[in-house]
């Protein structure tokens, strides 16, 4: 009897606990944490990763390094420092970790000794280091770093009188690429390769010349040369789509080119026996998109061959297996990022699904993995139910094991919207199109919900079955959210993504609207409660959709391109569009650039539209958003312009700006919600 009463008592207690579950909210964003840059030790026993967290007081994302055994035990912070730590790299012997960390003067290289737990700063650098790489014997470190160059001087100014308050000197630029979104003006200079003793000492510059030497670095087995990618051609500025694989002698500085083709050759990786180099490459056909393949060559550049010709997916993150029989790599496939292995004969095996982790706001691809000498894989894993966690796939295991649960204390007490994958046929050519539907928490199929279309950016990117704070907040506000991967999205092969070549926006519009109609037919969506939004390329698509039809109750067009003629020559990447997106430059193909500009359809728009943009956006400049706002204002269409101060194209880089974007989107839709 007492046991029965005690059971009833426990049941009574449990009911209120269950009732305490709440929907995901804005403030929950600041409590989220996620894993990035997972690095497994050579012996496969430990993983070091970067633990990302949001700082509500400083309104930023910061990362510290943590360690955990591959069985999930001994989870601990690497250091006691509360500053940014990144780029962890195990020494070949597994006895030390090199990493980059912030100081009052900038970022420096640190060493952590595993046995003692001691750390030491081993550099005093003028600029931030990147591409940190150990030599095979563990005695040296190579890295890439900027080297300043004096700006051009055109006129000699008279000497300023003492204590005079003159205007600042003009900023003079003569470079093709001189500014970058999120970074602003780029000071003159070039990236070069350096090396430094692993126990500290003076850094020594290995490369020279007015060329950039960026990307991953890979040492020869004997430690005499370092392989890298770059473009040291005479006309490199205008040959920006091209790069080659080079090697540089660590003692004589002699640079040798190993490849010579029209296209990007990058990410070199030396085989364990030192005889071969794997790299990622493609012969450039000047398309909107091309699949990048795995290539192999001898260490002297001879016998170059492609081995992933049967895989119609772009490969990333090459890692040799310990015996040199093949390589591990990652690739996007139908909205999901995989880890695979390819042998030297081109046979591909999929090893793991669900890699992700660099995006919290929207469900974009990303993430990282690393492999130990015994073939154990550590990677960042995400699902719609949680941001990236750390997962481990043992060398002979079939299924990965997730060994962290950073957000358990939060997400166990939140109702998230269920994410469902859907497929439907394009009305244009009957291609299969993939999308996802997010239902509001506690969804009731007998009720009628507003339907929100969220278009992804790129446009040559992909959404997938990954965690998304933005989608969950829309669902928590009572919307059914639909996010599709129309033609032009990656992960479906080269031909599918390249359908936007000289045709953007094109039938990708049909693909999105076909998804809307499919959901209406299924009773998920309703014709009188349709809303649409999207940012960047998603903003372009949203503006295009309301110019093509008046079916939506309201729209939020975020950071769009409205006029390809004006955007192309103003944006930070202005030199990249001609011939790969549209034929020729704007003055050579005016009609084509105008034809695909959403501003050409603005006379048709009747949809109440909010226009949103970051005021420091250099990728889709605020002048583009203002063209839409001003045109709608002149036409007396209900509209409002939301300009976010100190925000670049990556509005969500600051958590509060992500909240600002979502809150204003929902507020605008609420005005027109029935």
C-alpha positions, 0 to 999 in steps of 0.5 A: 500500500505504501509503495502504491501511494509513493508511486502516486506521489511520484506521478503527481510530482512528474506532471508539473515537471512535464507541464513546465516545458516551454516553447523555444524563445529569443532568450534561449539563443543566448543559452545555446552552445555548440561544438566546432573544430573537432580534433582527435588525438593520433592514438584515438583516445582524446578529442579536443574541440572548440566549445562555442557559446553566446555572451549575452553581455558582450553580444558575441559568440566566443569559443574555448577549447575543451577535451574529452575522451572518445568514450565520453569520459573525463570531459574538461576545459583545456585551460583556465583562461577565459579568452578566445581559443581556436585552431587546436592541432595535435602534435604528431606524437600526441604529447602536445597541442598547438592552438591560437588564442587572443591576447591584449595585442592580438592572436598568438600561438600557444602550446599545451603539454598534455602530461603536465597540463602546462601552457605557454605562449610561443610567439609575439606576432604582428598579425593573426596566424592561421593554417597552423601545421606541425612538422612530421618530427614535431619540432617545428610549426608552420603557419600563414600570416599577413605581411604589410605593404605600404599603400600607394602615394599619388601626391606629396602634401605640404607639411601640416603646421604644428597643432593644425587640425587638418582632415584625415589623409585620403585612402588610396586604392589601386587593388582589384580586391580592396574590401570585404564584407564583415571586414571592411577596407583591407589594408595592403599586404599579402599572406605568407608562410612562416615557420617557428620552433615548436618550443618558441623562437623567432618566426621565419618567413618562407615565401616572398613576392606580392602574392597571397599564400593561403589555405591548408599547409602540408609538410613533406615526410622528411620535413624539407618542404611545405605544400600549399595552394596559391596563385603566383601568376603574373596576372593573378588579380584578374585570374582570381578563379585559378590557383595551383599547388606549390611547394616551398623549401623550408631552408632555401625558400625555393618555390616550385609549381606542381600543377598548371591548369585553368582552375582551382587546385587546392587543399594539398595533403601529403600521403603517409609515405610521402610519395603522393599528394592528394588535392581538390581540383576542377577544370574551370568551365566558367559555370555558375557551379562545378563539382570539385574532385579528388586528385592524386599526383606524385610529390614532384607533380607527375602522374596527375589523375582524378579519382572521384570522377564517379561521385557527382558531389563536391568534396572537402576536408581531405584526410589520408588514411594511415596506410595511404590506401585512400582518403577520408572526406566530407560532402553534401548530399541532399541537404545532409553532410556526410563523411566518406572514404575513397580508395585510390581506385575511386571506390567511395564508401559513406561512413557517417551522416549528419555532420554540421555545426557552423550555423545556429541561425539557419540550417546551412551545411558546415562542421568538421571532422578528424581521423586518428591513426587507427581510423576512429573519426571524431566529428561535429554532429547536428540534427533538427533537434539539437545544435552540433555536438561531438560524435565519435565513429570507431574504426569498426563501428557501424553507427556513431556515438554522440558523446556530448550533450551541451544543451540538454539542460535547456532543450529537455525543457523546450518544445521544438517544432517537428521537422519533416522532409518532403519531396515533390515534382517541379511543374517545369520539368518534373524534377524531384525537389526536396524541402522541409516543413517545420510544424509548430510545437503541439501541432494540431492537424485539425487547425489552420496555421499560417504558412511561412516560406523561408528561402535560402541564400547563396543561391548555390548553397543548401539547407538541410535537416539541421538545427535552426534557431530561426526556423524554431522561433518562427514555428514557436510563433505559430507558423508552419515553416517551409524551407526548400532546396530548389534548383541551384542548390548544392548536394544534388549534383553539378547539373542541378546546381548549374541550372542557374547558369545565366538563368537566375532567378529562373525556374527556381521560382517555379520550384519554390511555388510548386512546394507551396502548392504541394503543401496546399494540396496536402492541407498543410498550407492555405491560400489565404495565409501565405507569407514569404521571407529570405535573406541574400539570395533568399531575399532576391527570391522573395522579391522575385516571388512577390513581383511574379504573383500576389498570393502572399499576405506579406513579405520580408525581403532581407538584404536583397540584390534588386538591380544586378547592374548596380550591385555588380559594380558596387559589392565587395565581390564585384569582379566575380559575376561576369561570365560565371553568372551572366554573360559579360559585364553589365555594360556589355549585357545590359538587357540580360542583367536587367532581365534578372533584376527583381527591380524590373518586376517592382511595378507588379508588387501588391504585397505589403513588404518589409525591407531589411538590411545591415547598414554595413553590408558590403555584399548586398549594399544597403542601396539595393534594399533602398531601391525596393523600399523607395519603389514601393513607397512611391507606389504607395504599397505598404512598406517599411525599411529596417536598417540594422546598425553595425551589421554586415551581410552576416546579420546573425553574427551578433546574437541580438541582431539575429533576434532583431531580424526574427522579431521584426519579421514576425511583427510585420507578418502579425500585421497581416495574419488572419 
